[in-house]
Amino acid sequence: MTTDAQGNTITAASDAAVAAYDHVIAGYLRYRADAGQRLQALMALDGGMPMAHLLQGAFVMLAYNAALVPRARDAAASAARLAGTERERLHAAALHHWTQGEMDAALGAWEAIMAAHPRDILAFRLHHFCAFWLGRAGQMLRSVDAAAPHWSAAVPGFGSILACRCFANEEAGNYTVAEEAGRAAVALDPADLWATHGVAHIMEMQGRRAEGIAWLKGLEPHWDGGSNLLHHLWWHRAMYHLERGEHDAVLALYDRGFRNLDSPLTQAMPDLYIDVQNAASMLFRLSRHGVDVGDRWVELADKAEARIGDCLSTFTLPHWMMALAATGRFQAAARMLDAMRDAARGSGTIAPILRDAAIPVCEAVLAHARGDHAAAVAAMRPALGVMHRMGGSHAQQDVLEQLFLDAAMKAGAEEDARMLLERVAGRHPVAPERRVGYAQAARSVRH
């Protein structure tokens, strides 16, 4: 048996197959758009490699598309059948749990792998991803802190450890540690999109808007060949411009950057969850500021209707609902809520998140769009303390907090507005009075 680039024993037909596997992993860690093509080449070279089948299933699950999950289940079964080591068997088990929606079991399997094999970068990175989309910053941070002592710049993939250390610490509010790690990763590789993204989050949280624009513009020449994470980076840049009131710049970034419908990345995955989140959340924010967004909601609403019943990505659901509500598709919105309620009666990790967070938030989105602001406040109030379980960063969850604040102000619910302002002031280093989505309410509400 041979080993991968990080020194983990791997079942493979040849050294060339292991090199091809390492090439796929590098593409995944660096958010390369050709990672899927790299995997196809690996499968052609060694169709009996268990970790190749594992990657097939993981790449499917990363898309958060329920229609594709049967393919991932098949891949998990193949990986389990072919596994030649205990580590590979644990990987197959983690993927199986993931496809069944048993996320605590999946996270536990990855943690078991990392405890025995702290340089298993795939287990580390999948754990980081899934813990994030469950709103578990503490779990992200613990895995980073456990793995970091076993890594150094001499080990391929070290930049990804630094990038994840950056993002986990940013979400936990440890901005100094986070920025040091993110900048170190970018110094190793200026094309490290995840590290670039982590530092952009820090600057967003700290109100460093001009610096954030310069950070992203300066690194953009290194982004050729990047995946859809590029769209999210352009969304971050648009967020800085939004705070500065530069709405034309925001719309230009929307149309030519993060929601460019002519882009090959968008055309390849036109309804990818993160792209939908970027687009809908920005249109909602712009609408709050009286900006005419034209017919940009329509294509999102079309895609939302087609995905009714797909509840894999709970944080995407309020964004689908925003699109349906903005285009007056209230019957489709009702069908979507019915499907969510059906899913909430199921088993697994997602059902209680739907029940406690996603459904009430979506009900609030719909009531807000219909002008029933008191109903929106009443629906969403119990979810405020748990909606982080839907996943999403502080910067992404912000749109939901703005929705609640807007509904509270329009309903004359001053105490609810004050509560929301205190909530965001307690977590965000920039005072509400200095944030465009909160300033007017902060001036209006009596302290």
Protein Blocks (a to p, Z undefined) as FASTA:
>chain_A
ZZdfkopacddfbfklmmmmmmmmmmmmnopaklmmmmmmmmmmmmmbmklmmmmmmmmm
mnopaklmmmmmmmmmmmmmmpcbfklmmmmmmmmmmmnopaklmmmmmmmmmmmmmmlm
klmmmmmmmmmmnopaklmmmmmmmmmmmgcfklghklmmmmmmmmmmmmnopaklmmmm
mmmmmmmomklmklmmmmmmmmmmnopaklmmmmmmmmmmmmgoiafklmmmmmmmmmmm
mmnopaklmmmmmmmmmmcfkbmklmmmmmgfklmmmmmmmmmmmmmnopaehjmlmmmm
mmmmmmgoiakbmmlmmmmmmmmmmnopaklmmmmmmmmmmmmmmgcjklmmmmmmmmmm
mmmmmmmmnopamlmmmmmmmmmmmmmmngpafklmmmmmmmmmmmmmmnopaklmmmmm
mmmmmmmmbafklpfklmmmmmmpcZZ
